[in-house]
Amino acid sequence: MSAAKTKAQKIIDENGVVVFSKSYCPYCKSSKSLLSELGAKYYALELDNIEDGAAIQDALQEISGQRTVPNIYISQKHIGGNSDLQAKKSQLPELLKGAGAL
C-alpha cells in the first residue's frame, strides 16, 4: 500500500467526518458550509495546500473510485461529492450524530 493511501485511510478511519477538499473549489466550500451550518465537527484536508495532495487524490480514487473533490466520508463510509452531500441534507443530522460529529 502506498504511503498516500495509508495516510488517506488513516484519516478516514480516525475521523467521524472527513472532507478531502481544495481551498479554491466552490463545491468544497459549499459542502464545508453545510456541515458548519449543522454544527458538525469535521476534518477537512486541503489537498492543494499539502505536498502529497496529488498522491492522496490518486489514493482516494483507489479507495472510493472517486477522484474529484470534495470527497466526503461520514462514519468511514464514502458519501461522495457535494451534490451527494446536499441530496442527503435531511438525513445528515442523524448521520452526523452517528459519526459522533454533533
Phi and psi restraints in degrees (range 20) as a CNS / XPLOR table:
assign (resid 1 and name C) (resid 2 and name N)
       (resid 2 and name CA) (resid 2 and name C) 1.0 -70.5 20.0 2
assign (resid 2 and name N) (resid 2 and name CA)
       (resid 2 and name C) (resid 3 and name N) 1.0 158.3 20.0 2
assign (resid 2 and name C) (resid 3 and name N)
       (resid 3 and name CA) (resid 3 and name C) 1.0 -60.3 20.0 2
assign (resid 3 and name N) (resid 3 and name CA)
       (resid 3 and name C) (resid 4 and name N) 1.0 -39.9 20.0 2
assign (resid 3 and name C) (resid 4 and name N)
       (resid 4 and name CA) (resid 4 and name C) 1.0 -65.9 20.0 2
assign (resid 4 and name N) (resid 4 and name CA)
       (resid 4 and name C) (resid 5 and name N) 1.0 -39.7 20.0 2
assign (resid 4 and name C) (resid 5 and name N)
       (resid 5 and name CA) (resid 5 and name C) 1.0 -67.8 20.0 2
assign (resid 5 and name N) (resid 5 and name CA)
       (resid 5 and name C) (resid 6 and name N) 1.0 -40.7 20.0 2
assign (resid 5 and name C) (resid 6 and name N)
       (resid 6 and name CA) (resid 6 and name C) 1.0 -60.5 20.0 2
assign (resid 6 and name N) (resid 6 and name CA)
       (resid 6 and name C) (resid 7 and name N) 1.0 -44.8 20.0 2
assign (resid 6 and name C) (resid 7 and name N)
       (resid 7 and name CA) (resid 7 and name C) 1.0 -63.9 20.0 2
assign (resid 7 and name N) (resid 7 and name CA)
       (resid 7 and name C) (resid 8 and name N) 1.0 -46.9 20.0 2
assign (resid 7 and name C) (resid 8 and name N)
       (resid 8 and name CA) (resid 8 and name C) 1.0 -60.9 20.0 2
assign (resid 8 and name N) (resid 8 and name CA)
       (resid 8 and name C) (resid 9 and name N) 1.0 -44.9 20.0 2
assign (resid 8 and name C) (resid 9 and name N)
       (resid 9 and name CA) (resid 9 and name C) 1.0 -64.7 20.0 2
assign (resid 9 and name N) (resid 9 and name CA)
       (resid 9 and name C) (resid 10 and name N) 1.0 -38.1 20.0 2
assign (resid 9 and name C) (resid 10 and name N)
       (resid 10 and name CA) (resid 10 and name C) 1.0 -64.0 20.0 2
assign (resid 10 and name N) (resid 10 and name CA)
       (resid 10 and name C) (resid 11 and name N) 1.0 -43.1 20.0 2
assign (resid 10 and name C) (resid 11 and name N)
       (resid 11 and name CA) (resid 11 and name C) 1.0 -61.8 20.0 2
assign (resid 11 and name N) (resid 11 and name CA)
       (resid 11 and name C) (resid 12 and name N) 1.0 -44.5 20.0 2
assign (resid 11 and name C) (resid 12 and name N)
       (resid 12 and name CA) (resid 12 and name C) 1.0 -62.5 20.0 2
assign (resid 12 and name N) (resid 12 and name CA)
       (resid 12 and name C) (resid 13 and name N) 1.0 -44.8 20.0 2
assign (resid 12 and name C) (resid 13 and name N)
       (resid 13 and name CA) (resid 13 and name C) 1.0 -67.0 20.0 2
assign (resid 13 and name N) (resid 13 and name CA)
       (resid 13 and name C) (resid 14 and name N) 1.0 -32.3 20.0 2
assign (resid 13 and name C) (resid 14 and name N)
       (resid 14 and name CA) (resid 14 and name C) 1.0 -95.1 20.0 2
assign (resid 14 and name N) (resid 14 and name CA)
       (resid 14 and name C) (resid 15 and name N) 1.0 -4.6 20.0 2
assign (resid 14 and name C) (resid 15 and name N)
       (resid 15 and name CA) (resid 15 and name C) 1.0 -127.8 20.0 2
assign (resid 15 and name N) (resid 15 and name CA)
       (resid 15 and name C) (resid 16 and name N) 1.0 136.2 20.0 2
assign (resid 15 and name C) (resid 16 and name N)
       (resid 16 and name CA) (resid 16 and name C) 1.0 -62.6 20.0 2
assign (resid 16 and name N) (resid 16 and name CA)
       (resid 16 and name C) (resid 17 and name N) 1.0 -40.0 20.0 2
assign (resid 16 and name C) (resid 17 and name N)
       (resid 17 and name CA) (resid 17 and name C) 1.0 -134.0 20.0 2
assign (resid 17 and name N) (resid 17 and name CA)
       (resid 17 and name C) (resid 18 and name N) 1.0 126.9 20.0 2
assign (resid 17 and name C) (resid 18 and name N)
       (resid 18 and name CA) (resid 18 and name C) 1.0 -129.0 20.0 2
assign (resid 18 and name N) (resid 18 and name CA)
       (resid 18 and name C) (resid 19 and name N) 1.0 134.7 20.0 2
assign (resid 18 and name C) (resid 19 and name N)
       (resid 19 and name CA) (resid 19 and name C) 1.0 -120.5 20.0 2
assign (resid 19 and name N) (resid 19 and name CA)
       (resid 19 and name C) (resid 20 and name N) 1.0 109.5 20.0 2
assign (resid 19 and name C) (resid 20 and name N)
       (resid 20 and name CA) (resid 20 and name C) 1.0 -82.7 20.0 2
assign (resid 20 and name N) (resid 20 and name CA)
       (resid 20 and name C) (resid 21 and name N) 1.0 123.0 20.0 2
assign (resid 20 and name C) (resid 21 and name N)
       (resid 21 and name CA) (resid 21 and name C) 1.0 -139.1 20.0 2
assign (resid 21 and name N) (resid 21 and name CA)
       (resid 21 and name C) (resid 22 and name N) 1.0 171.3 20.0 2
assign (resid 21 and name C) (resid 22 and name N)
       (resid 22 and name CA) (resid 22 and name C) 1.0 -128.7 20.0 2
assign (resid 22 and name N) (resid 22 and name CA)
       (resid 22 and name C) (resid 23 and name N) 1.0 138.4 20.0 2
assign (resid 22 and name C) (resid 23 and name N)
       (resid 23 and name CA) (resid 23 and name C) 1.0 -61.2 20.0 2
assign (resid 23 and name N) (resid 23 and name CA)
       (resid 23 and name C) (resid 24 and name N) 1.0 -27.5 20.0 2
assign (resid 23 and name C) (resid 24 and name N)
       (resid 24 and name CA) (resid 24 and name C) 1.0 -95.9 20.0 2
assign (resid 24 and name N) (resid 24 and name CA)
       (resid 24 and name C) (resid 25 and name N) 1.0 -1.7 20.0 2
assign (resid 24 and name C) (resid 25 and name N)
       (resid 25 and name CA) (resid 25 and name C) 1.0 -82.6 20.0 2
assign (resid 25 and name N) (resid 25 and name CA)
       (resid 25 and name C) (resid 26 and name N) 1.0 119.6 20.0 2
assign (resid 25 and name C) (resid 26 and name N)
       (resid 26 and name CA) (resid 26 and name C) 1.0 -64.2 20.0 2
assign (resid 26 and name N) (resid 26 and name CA)
       (resid 26 and name C) (resid 27 and name N) 1.0 -33.0 20.0 2
assign (resid 26 and name C) (resid 27 and name N)
       (resid 27 and name CA) (resid 27 and name C) 1.0 -69.2 20.0 2
assign (resid 27 and name N) (resid 27 and name CA)
       (resid 27 and name C) (resid 28 and name N) 1.0 -35.3 20.0 2
assign (resid 27 and name C) (resid 28 and name N)
       (resid 28 and name CA) (resid 28 and name C) 1.0 -64.8 20.0 2
assign (resid 28 and name N) (resid 28 and name CA)
       (resid 28 and name C) (resid 29 and name N) 1.0 -44.9 20.0 2
assign (resid 28 and name C) (resid 29 and name N)
       (resid 29 and name CA) (resid 29 and name C) 1.0 -59.5 20.0 2
assign (resid 29 and name N) (resid 29 and name CA)
       (resid 29 and name C) (resid 30 and name N) 1.0 -41.8 20.0 2
assign (resid 29 and name C) (resid 30 and name N)
       (resid 30 and name CA) (resid 30 and name C) 1.0 -62.2 20.0 2
assign (resid 30 and name N) (resid 30 and name CA)
       (resid 30 and name C) (resid 31 and name N) 1.0 -43.4 20.0 2
assign (resid 30 and name C) (resid 31 and name N)
       (resid 31 and name CA) (resid 31 and name C) 1.0 -64.3 20.0 2
assign (resid 31 and name N) (resid 31 and name CA)
       (resid 31 and name C) (resid 32 and name N) 1.0 -45.4 20.0 2
assign (resid 31 and name C) (resid 32 and name N)
       (resid 32 and name CA) (resid 32 and name C) 1.0 -66.0 20.0 2
assign (resid 32 and name N) (resid 32 and name CA)
       (resid 32 and name C) (resid 33 and name N) 1.0 -36.5 20.0 2
assign (resid 32 and name C) (resid 33 and name N)
       (resid 33 and name CA) (resid 33 and name C) 1.0 -62.5 20.0 2
assign (resid 33 and name N) (resid 33 and name CA)
       (resid 33 and name C) (resid 34 and name N) 1.0 -45.9 20.0 2
assign (resid 33 and name C) (resid 34 and name N)
       (resid 34 and name CA) (resid 34 and name C) 1.0 -59.8 20.0 2
assign (resid 34 and name N) (resid 34 and name CA)
       (resid 34 and name C) (resid 35 and name N) 1.0 -47.1 20.0 2
assign (resid 34 and name C) (resid 35 and name N)
       (resid 35 and name CA) (resid 35 and name C) 1.0 -62.7 20.0 2
assign (resid 35 and name N) (resid 35 and name CA)
       (resid 35 and name C) (resid 36 and name N) 1.0 -40.8 20.0 2
assign (resid 35 and name C) (resid 36 and name N)
       (resid 36 and name CA) (resid 36 and name C) 1.0 -65.5 20.0 2
assign (resid 36 and name N) (resid 36 and name CA)
       (resid 36 and name C) (resid 37 and name N) 1.0 -41.7 20.0 2
assign (resid 36 and name C) (resid 37 and name N)
       (resid 37 and name CA) (resid 37 and name C) 1.0 -58.6 20.0 2
assign (resid 37 and name N) (resid 37 and name CA)
       (resid 37 and name C) (resid 38 and name N) 1.0 -36.4 20.0 2
assign (resid 37 and name C) (resid 38 and name N)
       (resid 38 and name CA) (resid 38 and name C) 1.0 -80.2 20.0 2
assign (resid 38 and name N) (resid 38 and name CA)
       (resid 38 and name C) (resid 39 and name N) 1.0 -5.9 20.0 2
assign (resid 38 and name C) (resid 39 and name N)
       (resid 39 and name CA) (resid 39 and name C) 1.0 79.4 20.0 2
assign (resid 39 and name N) (resid 39 and name CA)
       (resid 39 and name C) (resid 40 and name N) 1.0 21.6 20.0 2
assign (resid 39 and name C) (resid 40 and name N)
       (resid 40 and name CA) (resid 40 and name C) 1.0 -77.7 20.0 2
assign (resid 40 and name N) (resid 40 and name CA)
       (resid 40 and name C) (resid 41 and name N) 1.0 143.2 20.0 2
assign (resid 40 and name C) (resid 41 and name N)
       (resid 41 and name CA) (resid 41 and name C) 1.0 -89.3 20.0 2
assign (resid 41 and name N) (resid 41 and name CA)
       (resid 41 and name C) (resid 42 and name N) 1.0 125.7 20.0 2
assign (resid 41 and name C) (resid 42 and name N)
       (resid 42 and name CA) (resid 42 and name C) 1.0 -143.2 20.0 2
assign (resid 42 and name N) (resid 42 and name CA)
       (resid 42 and name C) (resid 43 and name N) 1.0 157.5 20.0 2
assign (resid 42 and name C) (resid 43 and name N)
       (resid 43 and name CA) (resid 43 and name C) 1.0 -102.8 20.0 2
assign (resid 43 and name N) (resid 43 and name CA)
       (resid 43 and name C) (resid 44 and name N) 1.0 118.9 20.0 2
assign (resid 43 and name C) (resid 44 and name N)
       (resid 44 and name CA) (resid 44 and name C) 1.0 -109.7 20.0 2
assign (resid 44 and name N) (resid 44 and name CA)
       (resid 44 and name C) (resid 45 and name N) 1.0 130.1 20.0 2
assign (resid 44 and name C) (resid 45 and name N)
       (resid 45 and name CA) (resid 45 and name C) 1.0 -115.5 20.0 2
assign (resid 45 and name N) (resid 45 and name CA)
       (resid 45 and name C) (resid 46 and name N) 1.0 114.3 20.0 2
assign (resid 45 and name C) (resid 46 and name N)
       (resid 46 and name CA) (resid 46 and name C) 1.0 -85.0 20.0 2
assign (resid 46 and name N) (resid 46 and name CA)
       (resid 46 and name C) (resid 47 and name N) 1.0 102.2 20.0 2
assign (resid 46 and name C) (resid 47 and name N)
       (resid 47 and name CA) (resid 47 and name C) 1.0 -65.0 20.0 2
assign (resid 47 and name N) (resid 47 and name CA)
       (resid 47 and name C) (resid 48 and name N) 1.0 -24.6 20.0 2
assign (resid 47 and name C) (resid 48 and name N)
       (resid 48 and name CA) (resid 48 and name C) 1.0 -80.8 20.0 2
assign (resid 48 and name N) (resid 48 and name CA)
       (resid 48 and name C) (resid 49 and name N) 1.0 -8.2 20.0 2
assign (resid 48 and name C) (resid 49 and name N)
       (resid 49 and name CA) (resid 49 and name C) 1.0 -105.7 20.0 2
assign (resid 49 and name N) (resid 49 and name CA)
       (resid 49 and name C) (resid 50 and name N) 1.0 2.9 20.0 2
assign (resid 49 and name C) (resid 50 and name N)
       (resid 50 and name CA) (resid 50 and name C) 1.0 -123.0 20.0 2
assign (resid 50 and name N) (resid 50 and name CA)
       (resid 50 and name C) (resid 51 and name N) 1.0 151.6 20.0 2
assign (resid 50 and name C) (resid 51 and name N)
       (resid 51 and name CA) (resid 51 and name C) 1.0 -61.0 20.0 2
assign (resid 51 and name N) (resid 51 and name CA)
       (resid 51 and name C) (resid 52 and name N) 1.0 -40.8 20.0 2
assign (resid 51 and name C) (resid 52 and name N)
       (resid 52 and name CA) (resid 52 and name C) 1.0 -96.9 20.0 2
assign (resid 52 and name N) (resid 52 and name CA)
       (resid 52 and name C) (resid 53 and name N) 1.0 21.8 20.0 2
assign (resid 52 and name C) (resid 53 and name N)
       (resid 53 and name CA) (resid 53 and name C) 1.0 -56.8 20.0 2
assign (resid 53 and name N) (resid 53 and name CA)
       (resid 53 and name C) (resid 54 and name N) 1.0 -43.7 20.0 2
assign (resid 53 and name C) (resid 54 and name N)
       (resid 54 and name CA) (resid 54 and name C) 1.0 -66.0 20.0 2
assign (resid 54 and name N) (resid 54 and name CA)
       (resid 54 and name C) (resid 55 and name N) 1.0 -39.3 20.0 2
assign (resid 54 and name C) (resid 55 and name N)
       (resid 55 and name CA) (resid 55 and name C) 1.0 -67.0 20.0 2
assign (resid 55 and name N) (resid 55 and name CA)
       (resid 55 and name C) (resid 56 and name N) 1.0 -38.7 20.0 2
assign (resid 55 and name C) (resid 56 and name N)
       (resid 56 and name CA) (resid 56 and name C) 1.0 -66.1 20.0 2
assign (resid 56 and name N) (resid 56 and name CA)
       (resid 56 and name C) (resid 57 and name N) 1.0 -39.4 20.0 2
assign (resid 56 and name C) (resid 57 and name N)
       (resid 57 and name CA) (resid 57 and name C) 1.0 -62.1 20.0 2
assign (resid 57 and name N) (resid 57 and name CA)
       (resid 57 and name C) (resid 58 and name N) 1.0 -41.1 20.0 2
assign (resid 57 and name C) (resid 58 and name N)
       (resid 58 and name CA) (resid 58 and name C) 1.0 -63.1 20.0 2
assign (resid 58 and name N) (resid 58 and name CA)
       (resid 58 and name C) (resid 59 and name N) 1.0 -41.4 20.0 2
assign (resid 58 and name C) (resid 59 and name N)
       (resid 59 and name CA) (resid 59 and name C) 1.0 -63.4 20.0 2
assign (resid 59 and name N) (resid 59 and name CA)
       (resid 59 and name C) (resid 60 and name N) 1.0 -37.5 20.0 2
assign (resid 59 and name C) (resid 60 and name N)
       (resid 60 and name CA) (resid 60 and name C) 1.0 -62.9 20.0 2
assign (resid 60 and name N) (resid 60 and name CA)
       (resid 60 and name C) (resid 61 and name N) 1.0 -35.0 20.0 2
assign (resid 60 and name C) (resid 61 and name N)
       (resid 61 and name CA) (resid 61 and name C) 1.0 -63.4 20.0 2
assign (resid 61 and name N) (resid 61 and name CA)
       (resid 61 and name C) (resid 62 and name N) 1.0 -39.5 20.0 2
assign (resid 61 and name C) (resid 62 and name N)
       (resid 62 and name CA) (resid 62 and name C) 1.0 -65.5 20.0 2
assign (resid 62 and name N) (resid 62 and name CA)
       (resid 62 and name C) (resid 63 and name N) 1.0 -40.6 20.0 2
assign (resid 62 and name C) (resid 63 and name N)
       (resid 63 and name CA) (resid 63 and name C) 1.0 -71.6 20.0 2
assign (resid 63 and name N) (resid 63 and name CA)
       (resid 63 and name C) (resid 64 and name N) 1.0 -46.7 20.0 2
assign (resid 63 and name C) (resid 64 and name N)
       (resid 64 and name CA) (resid 64 and name C) 1.0 -117.2 20.0 2
assign (resid 64 and name N) (resid 64 and name CA)
       (resid 64 and name C) (resid 65 and name N) 1.0 -11.7 20.0 2
assign (resid 64 and name C) (resid 65 and name N)
       (resid 65 and name CA) (resid 65 and name C) 1.0 82.1 20.0 2
assign (resid 65 and name N) (resid 65 and name CA)
       (resid 65 and name C) (resid 66 and name N) 1.0 1.0 20.0 2
assign (resid 65 and name C) (resid 66 and name N)
       (resid 66 and name CA) (resid 66 and name C) 1.0 -117.0 20.0 2
assign (resid 66 and name N) (resid 66 and name CA)
       (resid 66 and name C) (resid 67 and name N) 1.0 128.4 20.0 2
assign (resid 66 and name C) (resid 67 and name N)
       (resid 67 and name CA) (resid 67 and name C) 1.0 -103.9 20.0 2
assign (resid 67 and name N) (resid 67 and name CA)
       (resid 67 and name C) (resid 68 and name N) 1.0 -22.8 20.0 2
assign (resid 67 and name C) (resid 68 and name N)
       (resid 68 and name CA) (resid 68 and name C) 1.0 -75.1 20.0 2
assign (resid 68 and name N) (resid 68 and name CA)
       (resid 68 and name C) (resid 69 and name N) 1.0 159.2 20.0 2
assign (resid 68 and name C) (resid 69 and name N)
       (resid 69 and name CA) (resid 69 and name C) 1.0 -112.3 20.0 2
assign (resid 69 and name N) (resid 69 and name CA)
       (resid 69 and name C) (resid 70 and name N) 1.0 153.1 20.0 2
assign (resid 69 and name C) (resid 70 and name N)
       (resid 70 and name CA) (resid 70 and name C) 1.0 -70.1 20.0 2
assign (resid 70 and name N) (resid 70 and name CA)
       (resid 70 and name C) (resid 71 and name N) 1.0 148.5 20.0 2
assign (resid 70 and name C) (resid 71 and name N)
       (resid 71 and name CA) (resid 71 and name C) 1.0 -120.6 20.0 2
assign (resid 71 and name N) (resid 71 and name CA)
       (resid 71 and name C) (resid 72 and name N) 1.0 107.7 20.0 2
assign (resid 71 and name C) (resid 72 and name N)
       (resid 72 and name CA) (resid 72 and name C) 1.0 -112.6 20.0 2
assign (resid 72 and name N) (resid 72 and name CA)
       (resid 72 and name C) (resid 73 and name N) 1.0 136.6 20.0 2
assign (resid 72 and name C) (resid 73 and name N)
       (resid 73 and name CA) (resid 73 and name C) 1.0 -126.1 20.0 2
assign (resid 73 and name N) (resid 73 and name CA)
       (resid 73 and name C) (resid 74 and name N) 1.0 134.8 20.0 2
assign (resid 73 and name C) (resid 74 and name N)
       (resid 74 and name CA) (resid 74 and name C) 1.0 -128.3 20.0 2
assign (resid 74 and name N) (resid 74 and name CA)
       (resid 74 and name C) (resid 75 and name N) 1.0 128.5 20.0 2
assign (resid 74 and name C) (resid 75 and name N)
       (resid 75 and name CA) (resid 75 and name C) 1.0 52.3 20.0 2
assign (resid 75 and name N) (resid 75 and name CA)
       (resid 75 and name C) (resid 76 and name N) 1.0 44.1 20.0 2
assign (resid 75 and name C) (resid 76 and name N)
       (resid 76 and name CA) (resid 76 and name C) 1.0 64.6 20.0 2
assign (resid 76 and name N) (resid 76 and name CA)
       (resid 76 and name C) (resid 77 and name N) 1.0 8.2 20.0 2
assign (resid 76 and name C) (resid 77 and name N)
       (resid 77 and name CA) (resid 77 and name C) 1.0 -102.6 20.0 2
assign (resid 77 and name N) (resid 77 and name CA)
       (resid 77 and name C) (resid 78 and name N) 1.0 137.7 20.0 2
assign (resid 77 and name C) (resid 78 and name N)
       (resid 78 and name CA) (resid 78 and name C) 1.0 -73.1 20.0 2
assign (resid 78 and name N) (resid 78 and name CA)
       (resid 78 and name C) (resid 79 and name N) 1.0 120.1 20.0 2
assign (resid 78 and name C) (resid 79 and name N)
       (resid 79 and name CA) (resid 79 and name C) 1.0 -90.0 20.0 2
assign (resid 79 and name N) (resid 79 and name CA)
       (resid 79 and name C) (resid 80 and name N) 1.0 -38.3 20.0 2
assign (resid 79 and name C) (resid 80 and name N)
       (resid 80 and name CA) (resid 80 and name C) 1.0 123.2 20.0 2
assign (resid 80 and name N) (resid 80 and name CA)
       (resid 80 and name C) (resid 81 and name N) 1.0 -143.1 20.0 2
assign (resid 80 and name C) (resid 81 and name N)
       (resid 81 and name CA) (resid 81 and name C) 1.0 -104.9 20.0 2
assign (resid 81 and name N) (resid 81 and name CA)
       (resid 81 and name C) (resid 82 and name N) 1.0 -162.3 20.0 2
assign (resid 81 and name C) (resid 82 and name N)
       (resid 82 and name CA) (resid 82 and name C) 1.0 -61.4 20.0 2
assign (resid 82 and name N) (resid 82 and name CA)
       (resid 82 and name C) (resid 83 and name N) 1.0 -44.8 20.0 2
assign (resid 82 and name C) (resid 83 and name N)
       (resid 83 and name CA) (resid 83 and name C) 1.0 -64.1 20.0 2
assign (resid 83 and name N) (resid 83 and name CA)
       (resid 83 and name C) (resid 84 and name N) 1.0 -35.1 20.0 2
assign (resid 83 and name C) (resid 84 and name N)
       (resid 84 and name CA) (resid 84 and name C) 1.0 -66.3 20.0 2
assign (resid 84 and name N) (resid 84 and name CA)
       (resid 84 and name C) (resid 85 and name N) 1.0 -42.3 20.0 2
assign (resid 84 and name C) (resid 85 and name N)
       (resid 85 and name CA) (resid 85 and name C) 1.0 -64.5 20.0 2
assign (resid 85 and name N) (resid 85 and name CA)
       (resid 85 and name C) (resid 86 and name N) 1.0 -46.6 20.0 2
assign (resid 85 and name C) (resid 86 and name N)
       (resid 86 and name CA) (resid 86 and name C) 1.0 -62.2 20.0 2
assign (resid 86 and name N) (resid 86 and name CA)
       (resid 86 and name C) (resid 87 and name N) 1.0 -36.5 20.0 2
assign (resid 86 and name C) (resid 87 and name N)
       (resid 87 and name CA) (resid 87 and name C) 1.0 -67.0 20.0 2
assign (resid 87 and name N) (resid 87 and name CA)
       (resid 87 and name C) (resid 88 and name N) 1.0 -22.8 20.0 2
assign (resid 87 and name C) (resid 88 and name N)
       (resid 88 and name CA) (resid 88 and name C) 1.0 -96.2 20.0 2
assign (resid 88 and name N) (resid 88 and name CA)
       (resid 88 and name C) (resid 89 and name N) 1.0 12.9 20.0 2
assign (resid 88 and name C) (resid 89 and name N)
       (resid 89 and name CA) (resid 89 and name C) 1.0 -48.4 20.0 2
assign (resid 89 and name N) (resid 89 and name CA)
       (resid 89 and name C) (resid 90 and name N) 1.0 -43.7 20.0 2
assign (resid 89 and name C) (resid 90 and name N)
       (resid 90 and name CA) (resid 90 and name C) 1.0 -69.9 20.0 2
assign (resid 90 and name N) (resid 90 and name CA)
       (resid 90 and name C) (resid 91 and name N) 1.0 -28.1 20.0 2
assign (resid 90 and name C) (resid 91 and name N)
       (resid 91 and name CA) (resid 91 and name C) 1.0 -90.1 20.0 2
assign (resid 91 and name N) (resid 91 and name CA)
       (resid 91 and name C) (resid 92 and name N) 1.0 -12.2 20.0 2
assign (resid 91 and name C) (resid 92 and name N)
       (resid 92 and name CA) (resid 92 and name C) 1.0 -56.9 20.0 2
assign (resid 92 and name N) (resid 92 and name CA)
       (resid 92 and name C) (resid 93 and name N) 1.0 -46.7 20.0 2
assign (resid 92 and name C) (resid 93 and name N)
       (resid 93 and name CA) (resid 93 and name C) 1.0 -54.3 20.0 2
assign (resid 93 and name N) (resid 93 and name CA)
       (resid 93 and name C) (resid 94 and name N) 1.0 -42.1 20.0 2
assign (resid 93 and name C) (resid 94 and name N)
       (resid 94 and name CA) (resid 94 and name C) 1.0 -66.5 20.0 2
assign (resid 94 and name N) (resid 94 and name CA)
       (resid 94 and name C) (resid 95 and name N) 1.0 -45.2 20.0 2
assign (resid 94 and name C) (resid 95 and name N)
       (resid 95 and name CA) (resid 95 and name C) 1.0 -62.1 20.0 2
assign (resid 95 and name N) (resid 95 and name CA)
       (resid 95 and name C) (resid 96 and name N) 1.0 -42.1 20.0 2
assign (resid 95 and name C) (resid 96 and name N)
       (resid 96 and name CA) (resid 96 and name C) 1.0 -68.6 20.0 2
assign (resid 96 and name N) (resid 96 and name CA)
       (resid 96 and name C) (resid 97 and name N) 1.0 -37.8 20.0 2
assign (resid 96 and name C) (resid 97 and name N)
       (resid 97 and name CA) (resid 97 and name C) 1.0 -62.7 20.0 2
assign (resid 97 and name N) (resid 97 and name CA)
       (resid 97 and name C) (resid 98 and name N) 1.0 -44.0 20.0 2
assign (resid 97 and name C) (resid 98 and name N)
       (resid 98 and name CA) (resid 98 and name C) 1.0 -60.7 20.0 2
assign (resid 98 and name N) (resid 98 and name CA)
       (resid 98 and name C) (resid 99 and name N) 1.0 -28.7 20.0 2
assign (resid 98 and name C) (resid 99 and name N)
       (resid 99 and name CA) (resid 99 and name C) 1.0 -87.9 20.0 2
assign (resid 99 and name N) (resid 99 and name CA)
       (resid 99 and name C) (resid 100 and name N) 1.0 -2.9 20.0 2
assign (resid 99 and name C) (resid 100 and name N)
       (resid 100 and name CA) (resid 100 and name C) 1.0 73.7 20.0 2
assign (resid 100 and name N) (resid 100 and name CA)
       (resid 100 and name C) (resid 101 and name N) 1.0 23.0 20.0 2
assign (resid 100 and name C) (resid 101 and name N)
       (resid 101 and name CA) (resid 101 and name C) 1.0 -99.4 20.0 2
assign (resid 101 and name N) (resid 101 and name CA)
       (resid 101 and name C) (resid 102 and name N) 1.0 -2.5 20.0 2
